[in-house]
Amino acid sequence: MYFIELLIDEEVKAAVAERFGLMRDVARDDPIYGLKQECRVQQFLGYDYVRCGVDDVGIQIDRIIADDTADLRRRDGRAYVDEHRGPITTWAEFEAFPWPNPENYTTRRLEWLQDNLPMACASSAAAGLPTLPSTSPG
């Protein structure tokens, strides 16, 4: 049993893919490399979903950077959402917030998943925010 709310760090996914040769047939410069890796790692680890959402949402959330002490370190440190103060706490901040433009959204990755989602997997809508309910292919 796994927890959908607890994500697997990107560097851990990359290490799993490397160790078990999951991406050996995919070029690093493949424009959909990250999503292919996501599908293969999730399936390899026994998960029954792949997180994906519309592209280019670009919601800006202030983050706190901390030193990374894990064995698989992120070179720029760990980023955490400041849970003591949200991005919008006043009407002035609401009005000044850089809301994304929906006209800039694309669905390239979702369209790729439509034809390539691993069998017995569902896609779970995500936008860098909490995971939302999903739909499952037959």
C-alpha positions as CSV (number, residue, x, y, z in Angstrom):
1,M,0.0,0.0,0.0
2,Y,1.3,3.4,-0.9
3,F,0.2,7.0,-0.2
4,I,-0.7,9.0,-3.2
5,E,-0.1,12.2,-1.3
6,L,3.6,11.3,-0.7
7,L,5.4,11.8,-4.0
8,I,8.6,10.1,-5.0
9,D,11.5,12.7,-5.3
10,E,12.7,13.2,-8.9
11,E,16.2,12.2,-8.1
12,V,15.0,8.9,-6.6
13,K,13.0,8.2,-9.8
14,A,16.1,8.9,-11.8
15,A,18.2,6.6,-9.7
16,V,15.6,3.8,-10.0
17,A,15.4,4.3,-13.7
18,E,19.2,4.2,-14.0
19,R,19.8,1.3,-11.7
20,F,17.2,-0.9,-13.5
21,G,17.8,0.3,-17.0
22,L,14.2,1.6,-17.4
23,M,15.2,4.4,-19.8
24,R,18.0,2.8,-21.8
25,D,16.0,2.9,-25.1
26,V,15.0,6.6,-24.7
27,A,17.2,9.5,-25.7
28,R,17.8,12.1,-23.0
29,D,16.8,14.9,-25.4
30,D,13.4,13.3,-26.1
31,P,10.9,16.1,-25.4
32,I,8.7,13.7,-23.5
33,Y,11.6,12.0,-21.6
34,G,10.3,13.0,-18.1
35,L,6.8,11.7,-18.7
36,K,8.1,8.4,-20.2
37,Q,10.4,8.0,-17.1
38,E,7.4,8.8,-14.8
39,C,5.3,6.1,-16.5
40,R,8.1,3.5,-16.5
41,V,9.1,4.1,-12.9
42,Q,5.6,4.2,-11.6
43,Q,4.7,0.9,-13.4
44,F,8.0,-0.7,-12.3
45,L,7.4,0.1,-8.7
46,G,3.8,-1.2,-8.8
47,Y,1.9,2.0,-8.7
48,D,-1.3,2.1,-10.7
49,Y,-1.3,5.8,-11.6
50,V,0.8,8.5,-13.3
51,R,0.5,12.1,-12.2
52,C,0.0,14.5,-15.1
53,G,-1.8,17.7,-15.9
54,V,-2.0,20.5,-18.4
55,D,1.3,22.0,-19.4
56,D,2.7,25.5,-18.8
57,V,0.4,26.4,-15.9
58,G,3.2,28.4,-14.2
59,I,1.6,29.1,-10.8
60,Q,4.2,30.9,-8.7
61,I,4.5,29.8,-5.1
62,D,7.1,31.1,-2.7
63,R,9.3,28.4,-1.4
64,I,11.9,28.1,1.4
65,I,15.2,26.6,0.4
66,A,17.0,24.3,2.9
67,D,20.3,22.4,2.6
68,D,19.8,18.9,1.2
69,T,21.4,16.3,3.4
70,A,20.0,13.2,1.6
71,D,22.3,10.8,-0.1
72,L,20.8,11.7,-3.5
73,R,21.2,15.5,-3.1
74,R,19.5,18.2,-5.1
75,R,22.3,20.7,-6.1
76,D,20.1,23.7,-5.3
77,G,18.8,22.3,-2.0
78,R,15.3,21.2,-1.0
79,A,12.4,23.6,-1.6
80,Y,9.5,23.7,0.7
81,V,6.3,25.7,0.5
82,D,6.1,28.3,3.3
83,E,3.2,26.8,5.3
84,H,3.3,29.7,7.8
85,R,2.2,32.2,5.2
86,G,0.3,31.5,2.0
87,P,0.9,33.3,-1.3
88,I,-2.2,35.4,-0.9
89,T,-3.2,36.8,2.5
90,T,-4.6,40.2,1.6
91,W,-6.8,41.7,-1.1
92,A,-3.8,43.6,-2.4
93,E,-1.8,40.4,-2.8
94,F,-4.8,38.8,-4.5
95,E,-5.0,41.6,-7.0
96,A,-1.2,41.6,-7.5
97,F,-0.9,37.8,-7.8
98,P,0.6,36.8,-11.2
99,W,-2.3,34.5,-12.2
100,P,-1.5,32.1,-15.1
101,N,-3.1,32.8,-18.4
102,P,-5.2,29.7,-19.4
103,E,-4.7,30.6,-23.1
104,N,-1.0,29.5,-22.6
105,Y,-2.0,26.0,-21.3
106,T,-1.4,23.1,-23.6
107,T,-2.3,19.4,-23.2
108,R,0.7,17.8,-25.0
109,R,1.6,15.5,-22.1
110,L,-2.0,14.5,-21.5
111,E,-2.4,13.7,-25.2
112,W,0.7,11.6,-25.2
113,L,-0.7,9.7,-22.1
114,Q,-3.9,9.1,-24.0
115,D,-2.1,6.8,-26.3
116,N,0.7,5.6,-24.1
117,L,-0.5,5.2,-20.5
118,P,0.7,1.8,-19.2
119,M,-2.0,-0.9,-19.0
120,A,-3.8,-1.0,-15.6
121,C,-2.7,2.6,-14.9
122,A,-4.8,5.7,-14.5
123,S,-3.7,9.3,-14.9
124,S,-4.1,11.6,-11.9
125,A,-4.6,15.2,-12.6
126,A,-1.9,17.4,-11.1
127,A,-0.7,21.0,-11.5
128,G,2.0,21.2,-9.0
129,L,-0.8,21.5,-6.5
130,P,-2.5,18.8,-4.4
131,T,-3.5,15.7,-6.5
132,L,-7.0,15.8,-7.9
133,P,-9.4,13.0,-8.7
134,S,-8.6,11.1,-11.8
135,T,-10.2,9.1,-14.6
136,S,-9.1,5.7,-15.5
137,P,-8.8,4.0,-18.9
138,G,-10.7,0.7,-19.4
